[in-house]
Amino acid sequence: MKGNVKERPYRTERRQQQAEETRRCILEAVARVAANGVGALSIPAVAREAGVSVPTVYRHFGSKHELFEALGVYYGQQLGVLQEPWPSGLEELERRLYLDFERAEQVEPALRAAMLSEAGREARKATLPTRMAMMKHAIGPLLEQFLPGDRVQAERILLILDSSAVQRAFNDYLGLGPKEAADAATWAIRRLLGAEARGRKR
């Protein structure tokens, strides 16, 4: 009987590819809409921008909050940080920082503008626990030198130093390129963590 015939694998793969393409198209639309401000971001606005129906957006993202979360993940994917293993140790963290600052320069203007908007702020909040866990994975033992209250402050400062916001600030205020900005950020990280973390000169 027809109902018992199994679906061919290539059809399943094609459907999965189409679903991934639609999701990517929606995320690109989220970035373009969010670049105009958080007030402009709504499911219908994203659907119009993506050229899909409202139900299609809801099939991929159940709420505006999910759109914010997905925007943060999408930004991380564009930077390449979600496809790579977490760094282990300070030197690997620093190498990752240099790469991240370089990649941040190459992000599409609409996505960069979206991440500077209120929607981008919400997106960054959504990915904050993952970024903090990555930081602790990389340099947890070095943080043990601090008293509990000081450790919280050190973690906060380190998280900011290892962010594209710092790269932008160095560029906007001082005209520094990605490498110079990373040089300054890694210098500050090693100073904060103490003499035993300074290691070899670059």
N, CA, C and O of each residue as an XYZ file, in Angstrom:
808
protein
N       0.828     -1.202      0.000
C       0.000      0.000      0.000
C       0.861      1.250      0.000
O       1.996      1.249      0.477
N       0.288      2.325     -0.552
C       1.042      3.565     -0.660
C       1.455      4.113      0.696
O       2.566      4.616      0.859
N       0.550      4.013      1.676
C       0.823      4.562      3.003
C       1.974      3.876      3.721
O       2.536      4.443      4.658
N       2.334      2.679      3.305
C       3.407      1.944      3.968
C       4.774      2.185      3.347
O       5.789      1.732      3.877
N       4.804      2.897      2.222
C       6.079      3.141      1.544
C       6.887      4.156      2.340
O       6.391      5.234      2.666
N       8.121      3.813      2.650
C       8.987      4.716      3.416
C       9.438      5.881      2.549
O       9.661      5.740      1.347
N       9.566      7.034      3.194
C      10.027      8.224      2.470
C      11.491      8.041      2.100
O      12.294      7.565      2.903
N      11.824      8.423      0.878
C      13.202      8.247      0.412
C      14.132      9.188      1.178
O      13.769     10.326      1.475
N      15.348      8.695      1.499
C      16.279      9.506      2.293
C      16.588     10.857      1.688
O      16.711     11.843      2.414
N      16.718     10.925      0.334
C      17.106     12.199     -0.274
C      16.016     13.253     -0.085
O      16.303     14.448     -0.013
N      14.727     12.788     -0.004
C      13.641     13.739      0.242
C      13.738     14.307      1.652
O      13.531     15.501      1.868
N      14.051     13.446      2.600
C      14.209     13.902      3.987
C      15.352     14.898      4.084
O      15.225     15.942      4.724
N      16.475     14.570      3.441
C      17.635     15.482      3.456
C      17.282     16.813      2.813
O      17.661     17.876      3.305
N      16.546     16.740      1.704
C      16.177     17.973      1.009
C      15.288     18.836      1.890
O      15.451     20.055      1.932
N      14.346     18.214      2.594
C      13.470     18.965      3.491
C      14.272     19.610      4.620
O      14.017     20.753      4.997
N      15.235     18.872      5.150
C      16.080     19.421      6.217
C      16.883     20.615      5.712
O      17.009     21.628      6.400
N      17.420     20.484      4.511
C      18.179     21.592      3.917
C      17.294     22.811      3.705
O      17.701     23.943      3.967
N      16.065     22.562      3.223
C      15.129     23.669      3.015
C      14.773     24.345      4.335
O      14.669     25.569      4.406
N      14.587     23.534      5.384
C      14.263     24.087      6.705
C      15.416     24.928      7.234
O      15.199     25.998      7.801
N      16.647     24.444      7.047
C      17.827     25.198      7.501
C      17.973     26.494      6.722
O      18.323     27.530      7.288
N      17.701     26.436      5.409
C      17.784     27.637      4.572
C      16.725     28.662      4.994
O      17.001     29.860      5.053
N      15.523     28.185      5.284
C      14.455     29.084      5.734
C      14.822     29.718      7.064
O      14.613     30.915      7.263
N      15.365     28.924      7.975
C      15.771     29.444      9.286
C      16.851     30.518      9.119
O      16.799     31.563      9.768
N      17.826     30.254      8.250
C      18.901     31.229      8.012
C      18.322     32.514      7.414
O      18.718     33.616      7.795
N      17.384     32.364      6.477
C      16.737     33.515      5.845
C      15.994     34.352      6.897
O      16.031     35.582      6.861
N      15.325     33.678      7.823
C      14.598     34.383      8.887
C      15.577     35.121      9.799
O      15.322     36.261     10.189
N      16.693     34.477     10.141
C      17.678     35.117     11.018
C      18.304     36.340     10.354
O      18.545     37.352     11.012
N      18.563     36.247      9.063
C      19.085     37.417      8.343
C      18.065     38.549      8.367
O      18.421     39.720      8.490
N      16.777     38.178      8.246
C      15.714     39.180      8.311
C      15.633     39.789      9.710
O      15.410     40.991      9.849
N      15.812     38.970     10.746
C      15.821     39.474     12.124
C      16.900     40.542     12.271
O      16.662     41.596     12.859
N      18.089     40.265     11.734
C      19.198     41.223     11.836
C      18.848     42.530     11.134
O      19.112     43.608     11.667
N      18.256     42.444      9.944
C      17.920     43.667      9.203
C      16.842     44.477      9.915
O      16.920     45.703      9.979
N      15.831     43.783     10.451
C      14.750     44.486     11.157
C      15.263     45.061     12.474
O      14.949     46.198     12.824
N      16.060     44.266     13.207
C      16.574     44.710     14.507
C      17.487     45.916     14.365
O      17.599     46.724     15.288
N      18.136     46.043     13.224
C      19.027     47.187     12.996
C      18.261     48.505     13.052
O      18.852     49.562     13.273
N      16.931     48.441     12.848
C      16.091     49.642     12.912
C      15.577     49.921     14.320
O      14.829     50.877     14.525
N      15.970     49.094     15.296
C      15.544     49.306     16.681
C      14.624     48.207     17.152
O      13.921     47.573     16.366
N      14.645     47.992     18.468
C      13.871     46.890     19.029
C      12.373     47.087     18.816
O      11.631     46.109     18.725
N      11.915     48.345     18.736
C      10.495     48.606     18.525
C      10.003     48.082     17.190
O       8.825     47.760     17.035
N      10.912     47.995     16.221
C      10.528     47.521     14.889
C      10.473     45.998     14.817
O       9.927     45.438     13.866
N      11.041     45.323     15.829
C      11.171     43.861     15.768
C       9.888     43.184     16.251
O       9.521     43.272     17.422
N       9.228     42.515     15.329
C       8.049     41.729     15.652
C       8.019     40.541     14.700
O       8.687     40.546     13.666
N       7.252     39.540     15.051
C       7.158     38.354     14.192
C       6.628     38.735     12.804
O       7.200     38.303     11.803
N       5.550     39.534     12.711
C       5.068     39.924     11.366
C       6.104     40.712     10.565
O       6.242     40.514      9.358
N       6.840     41.617     11.247
C       7.858     42.405     10.535
C       8.968     41.506     10.000
O       9.450     41.703      8.885
N       9.370     40.525     10.796
C      10.409     39.584     10.364
C       9.898     38.740      9.201
O      10.625     38.488      8.240
N       8.650     38.307      9.294
C       8.065     37.500      8.212
C       8.056     38.291      6.900
O       8.420     37.761      5.851
N       7.642     39.557      6.964
C       7.625     40.395      5.748
C       9.034     40.537      5.175
O       9.245     40.395      3.970
N       9.991     40.819      6.055
C      11.376     41.025      5.603
C      11.963     39.752      5.002
O      12.720     39.811      4.033
N      11.614     38.601      5.578
C      12.146     37.315      5.098
C      11.392     36.793      3.878
O      11.873     35.895      3.187
N      10.212     37.354      3.611
C       9.413     36.878      2.483
C       8.756     35.544      2.760
O       8.549     34.739      1.853
N       8.426     35.315      4.039
C       7.744     34.072      4.415
C       6.484     34.443      5.209
O       6.274     35.607      5.551
N       5.653     33.435      5.495
C       4.429     33.689      6.252
C       4.729     33.775      7.749
O       5.758     33.293      8.222
N       3.807     34.399      8.477
C       3.945     34.475      9.940
C       3.994     33.068     10.556
O       4.840     32.816     11.414
N       3.099     32.133     10.138
C       3.183     30.775     10.695
C       4.545     30.105     10.459
O       5.011     29.323     11.287
N       5.174     30.420      9.324
C       6.504     29.843      9.048
C       7.518     30.327     10.084
O       8.332     29.545     10.574
N       7.466     31.619     10.415
C       8.382     32.138     11.444
C       8.114     31.443     12.762
O       9.049     31.048     13.458
N       6.832     31.288     13.118
C       6.486     30.641     14.389
C       6.895     29.176     14.429
O       7.145     28.630     15.504
N       6.963     28.536     13.267
C       7.421     27.142     13.253
C       8.888     27.047     13.682
O       9.300     26.049     14.273
N       9.669     28.079     13.386
C      11.085     28.085     13.734
C      11.362     28.768     15.071
O      12.258     28.356     15.807
N      10.594     29.811     15.386
C      10.816     30.582     16.611
C       9.449     30.879     17.236
O       8.621     31.566     16.638
N       9.229     30.365     18.415
C       7.909     30.469     19.038
C       7.565     31.813     19.627
O       6.399     32.067     19.931
N       8.551     32.694     19.802
C       8.285     33.982     20.434
C       9.374     34.980     20.055
O      10.384     34.618     19.452
N       9.149     36.257     20.423
C      10.158     37.285     20.178
C      11.420     36.977     20.982
O      12.532     37.215     20.510
N      11.248     36.447     22.198
C      12.405     36.090     23.029
C      13.285     35.055     22.313
O      14.512     35.145     22.343
N      12.647     34.086     21.679
C      13.415     33.077     20.933
C      14.153     33.710     19.759
O      15.246     33.276     19.397
N      13.548     34.740     19.165
C      14.237     35.455     18.084
C      15.494     36.138     18.615
O      16.540     36.107     17.967
N      15.394     36.761     19.810
C      16.555     37.401     20.420
C      17.663     36.380     20.662
O      18.825     36.615     20.331
N      17.281     35.237     21.248
C      18.269     34.188     21.521
C      18.926     33.722     20.233
O      20.145     33.572     20.162
N      18.109     33.496     19.221
C      18.630     32.999     17.946
C      19.553     34.019     17.281
O      20.526     33.650     16.624
N      19.236     35.313     17.459
C      20.087     36.355     16.891
C      21.481     36.296     17.504
O      22.479     36.430     16.797
N      21.552     36.095     18.829
C      22.852     35.972     19.502
C      23.629     34.762     19.019
O      24.837     34.839     18.793
N      22.936     33.650     18.861
C      23.582     32.425     18.365
C      24.064     32.626     16.930
O      25.165     32.209     16.571
N      23.227     33.267     16.116
C      23.582     33.525     14.716
C      24.831     34.404     14.623
O      25.717     34.163     13.804
N      24.882     35.423     15.477
C      26.067     36.295     15.509
C      27.305     35.482     15.888
O      28.367     35.638     15.287
N      27.157     34.616     16.890
C      28.269     33.753     17.283
C      28.705     32.834     16.156
O      29.894     32.565     15.991
N      27.738     32.352     15.378
C      28.072     31.492     14.238
C      28.829     32.272     13.176
O      29.771     31.757     12.573
N      28.414     33.526     12.944
C      29.104     34.350     11.955
C      30.547     34.634     12.389
O      31.440     34.762     11.553
N      30.760     34.730     13.692
C      32.123     34.915     14.197
C      32.913     33.608     14.195
O      34.139     33.612     14.303
N      32.197     32.492     14.070
C      32.873     31.198     14.078
C      33.088     30.624     15.457
O      33.667     29.545     15.586
N      32.635     31.317     16.507
C      32.966     30.882     17.859
C      32.180     29.656     18.299
O      32.608     28.953     19.214
N      31.043     29.382     17.671
C      30.234     28.246     18.100
C      30.635     26.953     17.398
O      30.225     25.867     17.805
N      31.431     27.074     16.352
C      31.846     25.875     15.621
C      33.160     25.307     16.135
O      33.583     24.234     15.705
N      33.804     26.013     17.044
C      35.124     25.603     17.503
C      35.065     25.094     18.939
O      34.198     25.506     19.709
N      35.992     24.193     19.306
C      36.018     23.745     20.708
C      36.400     24.899     21.633
O      37.098     25.828     21.229
N      35.936     24.826     22.865
C      36.276     25.861     23.831
C      37.775     25.871     24.090
O      38.405     24.813     24.112
N      38.352     27.047     24.286
C      39.788     27.112     24.576
C      40.110     26.532     25.956
O      39.326     26.651     26.897
N      41.269     25.910     26.045
C      41.756     25.380     27.323
C      43.044     26.107     27.658
O      44.055     25.937     26.975
N      43.012     26.904     28.692
C      44.200     27.644     29.098
C      44.208     29.058     28.547
O      43.501     29.382     27.593
N      45.024     29.886     29.171
C      45.078     31.305     28.824
C      45.571     31.548     27.404
O      45.020     32.392     26.697
N      46.597     30.825     26.977
C      47.145     31.061     25.638
C      46.122     30.746     24.545
O      46.025     31.468     23.553
N      45.361     29.665     24.732
C      44.320     29.332     23.744
C      43.215     30.385     23.755
O      42.678     30.743     22.707
N      42.880     30.878     24.952
C      41.873     31.929     25.052
C      42.325     33.180     24.299
O      41.536     33.813     23.597
N      43.589     33.522     24.451
C      44.123     34.702     23.772
C      44.154     34.515     22.259
O      43.831     35.439     21.513
N      44.543     33.319     21.801
C      44.534     33.058     20.354
C      43.113     33.213     19.806
O      42.907     33.761     18.723
N      42.150     32.726     20.566
C      40.744     32.829     20.167
C      40.320     34.301     20.111
O      39.578     34.701     19.214
N      40.785     35.094     21.059
C      40.430     36.514     21.095
C      40.927     37.224     19.835
O      40.205     38.027     19.245
N      42.163     36.925     19.425
C      42.703     37.527     18.195
C      41.823     37.168     16.993
O      41.518     38.024     16.163
N      41.422     35.910     16.910
C      40.566     35.472     15.802
C      39.205     36.156     15.857
O      38.689     36.606     14.835
N      38.621     36.232     17.063
C      37.299     36.831     17.223
C      37.305     38.303     16.818
O      36.382     38.767     16.148
N      38.351     39.045     17.226
C      38.431     40.459     16.879
C      38.562     40.639     15.367
O      37.987     41.561     14.788
N      39.317     39.754     14.744
C      39.486     39.822     13.284
C      38.157     39.533     12.585
O      37.777     40.224     11.640
N      37.462     38.507     13.060
C      36.188     38.130     12.435
C      35.111     39.192     12.642
O      34.269     39.413     11.771
N      35.146     39.848     13.804
C      34.148     40.879     14.089
C      34.189     41.998     13.057
O      33.169     42.625     12.769
N      35.374     42.245     12.501
C      35.521     43.269     11.469
C      34.833     42.870     10.170
O      34.477     43.725      9.359
N      34.649     41.564      9.977
C      34.125     41.063      8.705
C      32.630     40.758      8.732
O      32.060     40.343      7.723
N      31.994     40.964      9.890
C      30.561     40.693      9.998
C      29.787     41.676      9.123
O      30.160     42.844      9.005
N      28.712     41.194      8.516
C      27.896     42.042      7.640
C      27.401     43.272      8.399
O      27.047     43.174      9.574
N      27.373     44.434      7.729
C      26.961     45.676      8.397
C      25.595     45.604      9.075
O      25.421     46.143     10.168
N      24.610     44.934      8.432
C      23.263     44.853      9.024
C      23.291     44.073     10.330
O      22.634     44.453     11.299
N      24.051     42.981     10.359
C      24.147     42.181     11.574
C      24.892     42.947     12.656
O      24.526     42.886     13.830
N      25.936     43.667     12.263
C      26.689     44.479     13.237
C      25.773     45.543     13.846
O      25.789     45.766     15.057
N      24.973     46.199     12.995
C      24.039     47.220     13.486
C      22.984     46.608     14.405
O      22.592     47.208     15.405
N      22.531     45.403     14.049
C      21.533     44.727     14.877
C      22.084     44.433     16.264
O      21.375     44.574     17.260
N      23.349     44.023     16.330
C      23.943     43.692     17.623
C      24.210     44.935     18.471
O      24.430     44.825     19.677
N      24.193     46.119     17.847
C      24.340     47.369     18.589
C      22.993     47.906     19.060
O      22.939     48.874     19.819
N      21.907     47.281     18.612
C      20.569     47.733     18.965
C      20.122     47.113     20.288
O      20.836     46.309     20.887
N      18.932     47.503     20.725
C      18.344     46.911     21.933
C      18.161     45.401     21.744
O      18.369     44.623     22.675
N      17.773     45.000     20.541
C      17.618     43.569     20.254
C      18.949     42.848     20.409
O      19.002     41.729     20.920
N      20.027     43.498     19.962
C      21.356     42.908     20.115
C      21.734     42.763     21.567
O      22.368     41.782     21.956
N      21.343     43.750     22.386
C      21.629     43.675     23.823
C      20.925     42.465     24.441
O      21.496     41.737     25.253
N      19.667     42.273     24.031
C      18.926     41.107     24.524
C      19.566     39.808     24.033
O      19.626     38.820     24.765
N      20.036     39.821     22.800
C      20.684     38.633     22.234
C      21.954     38.301     23.004
O      22.226     37.132     23.278
N      22.740     39.331     23.359
C      23.974     39.092     24.111
C      23.674     38.532     25.502
O      24.401     37.675     26.006
N      22.599     39.024     26.114
C      22.208     38.502     27.428
C      21.906     37.014     27.344
O      22.247     36.248     28.245
N      21.264     36.615     26.251
C      20.873     35.209     26.082
C      22.092     34.293     25.967
O      22.042     33.138     26.389
N      23.187     34.806     25.397
C      24.378     33.962     25.215
C      25.401     34.143     26.343
O      26.449     33.499     26.345
N      25.089     35.024     27.302
C      26.030     35.317     28.384
C      26.431     34.085     29.203
O      27.620     33.913     29.474
N      25.492     33.220     29.610
C      25.895     32.036     30.390
C      26.900     31.146     29.654
O      27.829     30.614     30.263
N      26.706     30.988     28.339
C      27.631     30.161     27.555
C      29.012     30.803     27.511
O      30.022     30.116     27.665
N      29.065     32.123     27.301
C      30.355     32.824     27.250
C      31.076     32.745     28.594
O      32.291     32.558     28.641
N      30.319     32.889     29.693
C      30.920     32.806     31.017
C      31.461     31.401     31.279
O      32.548     31.243     31.834
N      30.697     30.380     30.876
C      31.149     28.993     31.056
C      32.428     28.742     30.259
O      33.331     28.054     30.735
N      32.508     29.300     29.041
C      33.706     29.139     28.218
C      34.916     29.787     28.889
O      36.008     29.219     28.901
N      34.708     30.990     29.449
C      35.787     31.694     30.133
C      36.308     30.872     31.324
O      37.516     30.727     31.510
N      35.384     30.345     32.115
C      35.789     29.570     33.298
C      36.484     28.267     32.890
O      37.407     27.801     33.559
N      36.019     27.692     31.779
C      36.668     26.473     31.272
C      38.122     26.763     30.905
O      39.015     25.954     31.156
N      38.340     27.930     30.309
C      39.681     28.273     29.830
C      40.630     28.633     30.967
O      41.777     28.187     30.974
N      40.171     29.434     31.930
C      41.112     29.971     32.929
C      40.608     29.830     34.360
O      40.997     30.598     35.240
N      39.741     28.845     34.589
C      39.220     28.623     35.940
C      40.289     28.578     37.019
O      40.141     29.252     38.038
N      41.371     27.804     36.838
C      42.407     27.725     37.891
C      43.051     29.080     38.197
O      43.409     29.346     39.344
N      43.201     29.932     37.190
C      43.800     31.247     37.421
C      42.881     32.169     38.220
O      43.340     33.121     38.851
N      41.588     31.877     38.186
C      40.642     32.697     38.937
C      40.616     32.333     40.422
O      40.101     33.090     41.245
N      41.172     31.175     40.755
C      41.145     30.724     42.145
C      42.042     31.556     43.056
O      41.922     31.481     44.279
N      42.941     32.349     42.469
C      43.814     33.200     43.275
C      43.049     34.342     43.945
O      43.537     34.940     44.904
N      41.833     34.649     43.431
C      41.062     35.776     43.950
C      40.149     35.348     45.086
O      39.661     34.218     45.112
N      39.920     36.261     46.028
C      38.878     36.063     47.022
C      37.532     36.066     46.305
O      37.417     36.655     45.230
N      36.499     35.417     46.879
C      35.219     35.277     46.162
C      34.676     36.575     45.570
O      34.277     36.590     44.405
N      34.650     37.667     46.342
C      34.138     38.936     45.825
C      34.985     39.476     44.689
O      34.463     39.979     43.694
N      36.311     39.365     44.846
C      37.218     39.829     43.795
C      37.099     38.959     42.543
O      37.247     39.445     41.422
N      36.833     37.676     42.748
C      36.718     36.763     41.607
C      35.541     37.167     40.721
O      35.639     37.136     39.495
N      34.435     37.543     41.348
C      33.262     37.981     40.580
C      33.614     39.190     39.721
O      33.259     39.256     38.544
N      34.321     40.150     40.331
C      34.715     41.348     39.584
C      35.678     40.997     38.452
O      35.555     41.518     37.343
N      36.639     40.110     38.734
C      37.604     39.694     37.706
C      36.891     39.003     36.547
O      37.208     39.254     35.384
N      35.930     38.135     36.858
C      35.185     37.433     35.808
C      34.430     38.421     34.928
O      34.387     38.270     33.707
N      33.837     39.429     35.553
C      33.090     40.432     34.787
C      34.011     41.203     33.839
O      33.697     41.403     32.666
N      35.151     41.628     34.376
C      36.091     42.407     33.554
C      36.650     41.557     32.413
O      36.770     42.025     31.281
N      36.990     40.301     32.723
C      37.526     39.411     31.698
C      36.507     39.166     30.591
O      36.862     39.113     29.413
N      35.250     39.017     30.969
C      34.194     38.790     29.989
C      34.078     39.974     29.034
O      33.894     39.792     27.831
N      34.185     41.183     29.574
C      34.104     42.385     28.741
C      35.337     42.506     27.839
O      35.220     42.841     26.660
N      36.520     42.232     28.404
C      37.750     42.331     27.601
C      37.740     41.361     26.428
O      38.342     41.624     25.387
N      37.052     40.237     26.607
C      36.982     39.221     25.560
C      35.683     39.366     24.759
O      34.990     38.381     24.505
N      35.361     40.601     24.365
C      34.109     40.831     23.645
C      34.339     41.728     22.431
O      35.292     42.504     22.375
N      33.430     41.594     21.461
C      33.530     42.439     20.271
C      33.238     43.900     20.613
O      33.623     44.798     19.864
N      32.561     44.146     21.738
C      32.298     45.530     22.158
C      33.607     46.251     22.459
O      33.753     47.433     22.151
N      34.557     45.539     23.060
C      35.873     46.131     23.349
C      36.623     46.403     22.057
O      37.273     47.438     21.911
N      36.530     45.472     21.124
C      37.185     45.673     19.818
C      36.634     46.924     19.137
O      37.391     47.717     18.576
N      35.298     47.098     19.187
C      34.682     48.285     18.590
C      35.124     49.553     19.302
O      35.397     50.568     18.661
N      35.194     49.497     20.647
C      35.583     50.683     21.417
C      37.010     51.110     21.086
O      37.276     52.299     20.915
N      37.921     50.154     20.995
C      39.306     50.480     20.637
C      39.364     51.115     19.242
O      40.159     52.021     18.992
N      38.515     50.624     18.349
C      38.488     51.176     16.993
C      37.865     52.576     16.969
O      38.401     53.493     16.347
N      36.727     52.725     17.653
C      36.004     54.005     17.634
C      36.781     55.121     18.324
O      36.840     56.244     17.823
N      37.378     54.811     19.474
C      38.036     55.856     20.261
C      39.495     56.078     19.861
O      39.983     57.208     19.871
N      40.184     54.994     19.509
C      41.627     55.102     19.271
C      42.042     54.765     17.844
O      43.212     54.908     17.491
N      41.103     54.325     17.030
C      41.422     53.980     15.655
C      42.264     52.718     15.527
O      42.958     52.539     14.526
N      42.212     51.837     16.533
C      43.014     50.614     16.496
C      42.347     49.545     15.645
O      41.127     49.384     15.675
N      43.152     48.820     14.892
C      42.660     47.690     14.128
C      42.485     46.480     15.031
O      42.806     46.542     16.218
N      41.975     45.366     14.476
C      41.709     44.175     15.288
C      42.932     43.646     16.032
O      42.826     43.278     17.202
N      44.097     43.601     15.371
C      45.286     43.054     16.025
C      45.754     43.950     17.177
O      46.077     43.464     18.260
N      45.785     45.273     16.927
C      46.203     46.196     17.991
C      45.231     46.145     19.170
O      45.645     46.190     20.328
N      43.928     46.050     18.863
C      42.928     45.959     19.918
C      43.115     44.675     20.724
O      43.014     44.684     21.951
N      43.388     43.565     20.021
C      43.623     42.291     20.711
C      44.895     42.345     21.537
O      44.948     41.776     22.627
N      45.939     43.033     21.026
C      47.168     43.210     21.807
C      46.856     43.891     23.141
O      47.322     43.459     24.196
N      46.061     44.961     23.077
C      45.728     45.720     24.286
C      44.869     44.890     25.232
O      45.087     44.902     26.444
N      43.889     44.167     24.682
C      42.998     43.365     25.523
C      43.748     42.228     26.206
O      43.539     41.971     27.391
N      44.622     41.546     25.466
C      45.367     40.442     26.077
C      46.371     40.952     27.112
O      46.617     40.287     28.118
N      46.950     42.130     26.866
C      47.839     42.737     27.864
C      47.058     42.974     29.164
O      47.546     42.664     30.251
N      45.855     43.520     29.045
C      45.034     43.808     30.221
C      44.629     42.519     30.934
O      44.604     42.472     32.163
N      44.315     41.481     30.171
C      43.935     40.191     30.772
C      45.082     39.629     31.589
O      44.883     39.177     32.716
N      46.296     39.653     31.020
C      47.449     39.113     31.748
C      47.782     39.950     32.982
O      48.152     39.396     34.018
N      47.659     41.257     32.889
C      47.886     42.123     34.048
C      46.889     41.809     35.156
O      47.254     41.722     36.329
N      45.648     41.643     34.778
C      44.604     41.368     35.757
C      44.824     40.039     36.466
O      44.605     39.918     37.671
N      45.260     39.044     35.698
C      45.421     37.715     36.269
C      46.721     37.554     37.050
O      46.892     36.559     37.754
N      47.640     38.512     36.939
C      48.841     38.477     37.761
C      50.071     38.008     37.021
O      50.003     37.526     35.890
N      51.206     38.164     37.695
C      52.512     37.889     37.084
C      52.626     36.451     36.595
O      53.240     36.203     35.557
N      52.041     35.489     37.332
C      52.198     34.079     36.939
C      51.464     33.771     35.650
O      51.705     32.731     35.037
N      50.558     34.668     35.218
C      49.810     34.432     33.995
C      50.431     35.115     32.794
O      49.976     34.918     31.667
N      51.474     35.923     33.018
C      51.967     36.736     31.909
C      52.704     35.927     30.857
O      52.572     36.185     29.661
N      53.490     34.933     31.309
C      54.149     34.024     30.363
C      55.101     34.727     29.419
O      55.679     35.767     29.733
N      55.244     34.113     28.236
C      56.172     34.659     27.260
C      55.625     35.927     26.635
O      54.413     36.129     26.570
N      56.533     36.783     26.175
C      56.126     37.953     25.426
C      55.725     37.507     24.034
O      56.273     36.540     23.504
N      54.776     38.206     23.443
C      54.360     37.859     22.068
C      55.415     38.339     21.106
O      55.277     38.156     19.896
